[in-house]
Amino acid sequence: TQTMSKSRWLATWLCLAFCLSMVEGKSKTSEELAKLGVSGEAVRKEAAGILDWIIAVRRELHRNPELQYGLSETSKIVRNALDEIGVPYKFPVAETGVVGTIGTGEEPVVALRSDMDALPIVEVDFEDTAPFKSKTEGRMHACGHDGHMAMLLGAAKILKQHEKDIKGTVRLIFQPAEEGGAGAFMMSQEGVLQSPPVQKVFGMHVWPWLPSGSVAALKGPVFAAAGRFEVIVHGEGGHAACGIGVGVVDPILAASAIVTALQSIVARDVAPVDQGVVSVTKMHAGEAFNVIPPSVTM
């Protein structure tokens, strides 16, 4: 983790929150915000002042990765941090989610959202990350959600210090089950975006392919939605050598052709100005080296 980039990401969270929540009927100009101490430079200085706290929270979260809705330790770390800051919250929401509130509790309402869950991945040993490596074998915060939570908690810490200036509400949404499990849908079904209704929601995602300290945005969708499919290709199993031509039908060859053909969906069915991706991420066929299996599942 590059500590300077944490400070810059956090500054962006805060600028978004302040610019859209400290309003009374209309958005404030940059000059009006500067009078309230909400210039980019002022926010950066405040963020730098709590940088060690943010990093410590992030590392504690990284040490305790959990999956989907099973986030008992993760939500406990988040709630402890909110208690320390003095931010009231609702828990549980969508089983293990947390929703904090800063401001008047009235409209306008701006929401800042972070995901919480990790991935079923084995963390590789590196000397510089050893002090906060995952304590749970086979689980890791490999998608940056530990960083997202730490960023949002850092934003909450500074927003709370400016609460008297907020003419409206900042809602802090910590969402479970982003990596499958429809956590966002579950939270919306439980009314997270209502009472009073949220006007704007902002989320950020760390992106290692951008230079540290950069922020990127696009109009419209950015990430692909995850759609799942399962295809079973049936053939006729038999010996891999003497069975060919005498009744064996190889489903692996057919499945391989399907995988290749699926890539033409993006090339020929998606408009050049749009984006799409089709990936086959798992195939299972057979157990022996010299036997063609009867089917392939992908």
Phi, psi and omega in degrees: 000129176269118189295324181296321180296327176301316181298320182289318177301315181299318179302322179294316175309311187292318179301317178299314183296311181296312186299329185257346182254337182269064185230154173227077179092338179206159179288145180273151176283168179297328179292319178295321178293323180298324178296334178270005180079028184246033172285160179302319181293319179296318179294321179299319180295319178295319179296318180298329181291338179245018185300317180298323179295316180298315181296319180298318178296315181298319181291324176296320176294320181296326180291342188234062181286140178222163189251141172047247183267352182275065190246045184297313181287320179299311181293330177294318178297317179298314181294322177298320179294318178295322175298317179298320181286330184094026180263122176290151183210163175251132179205140357274150172234128186052050176079298183229012178283162181227138178230114179260163182224131174231136179116205187277343186084002181245171177290156357287154182239126174244132180252139171246130190238139173228144171275166189232333193273156181259193182237153177281070184231143176279127180278129180281146180284126171227143184299319186284344179250001183304322182297339181231029177296152178308133177274352183247113181299134178085007176226142183203145169279077183268351182252004173089009183292334173297319176295320179299315180295318179295321177297315181292322177293323175296319176299318180298321182298318180279322177301321179298325179292338180251018188302324182296339181269351185275116179264069185153208187224137168252119180259127182258112186252116174253107191258127173280170167054052172277326181276060186089148179109354174058044180299321180297318178297316180298319180294318179295325177295332179269011170086020182298331182265011182238173169058069349282163185292146179276131177274322182220143174235133178236136173223156177230157176225129176299149187213098189294348181273357173262150176299143179304134181093354180271152174231132182237148178212151175229151173285131179088191183298147179244307181264154178281144170285153181262112173250136184253147173215156174225129180238132175247119179260119182262137175227209174232114183285163178168189182294140186288344180249294187283350180275342182293130179088353180231042173116342179281130176241117190278107179285340179293319178297316179295318180296321178297321178294324178294317179301315179296316182294328180301331181293341178287346177300312180292319184291327188235349180248349178252131181301146182302333181275352178259171179238150178196159176210137175234120182233135170259115190252355180207133173225139177227127179204120170071172181227341186249155181285334187245019181233127173282127184283163180282342181204163175231132175249130179220000000 
